[in-house]
């Protein structure tokens, strides 16, 4: 029975480490968009999505306790997708205007 608890403990630690690494990867991807987000002409909702995604991840108030990073990963992924699509749309519209 003790080996079962040891195995479950190891699995839990591995899952938490993987979730932390995924969250860190998403934070880095989002932060790399900083310069693009703060260009003139970037829509305000894009800037808000950028900052809210990062703030939600950093602040200790979460929907789920911090060892469980599912909510952070969902918020970061949503923010990254929204910001990326908005910046792509902005670039495409800028090329059409030229």
C-alpha positions, 0 to 999 in steps of 0.5 A: 500500500505504501508503494501505491502512495509513493507512486501517486506522489511521484505522479502528482509531482510530475504533473505539477512540474509539467503544468508549471513548465507549460504555464511558463512557456505560455508566459514567455510566448505572451511577453514576447508580443509586448513590443507588438502590442504596444505599437500605435494603432493596436486596438485597446481590447488587444492591450487589455487582453494582454495585460489581463492574461499576465495579471491573472497569472501573476496575482495570487487570486485564482479560480483554482489554488495555485498548485493547480495551474489549469486555470492559468494555462487556459487564461494564458492560452486564450490571451495568447490566441486573442492577441496573436489573431488581433495583431495578425489582423492589424498587420493584414489591414495595414498592408491593405491600406498601403 
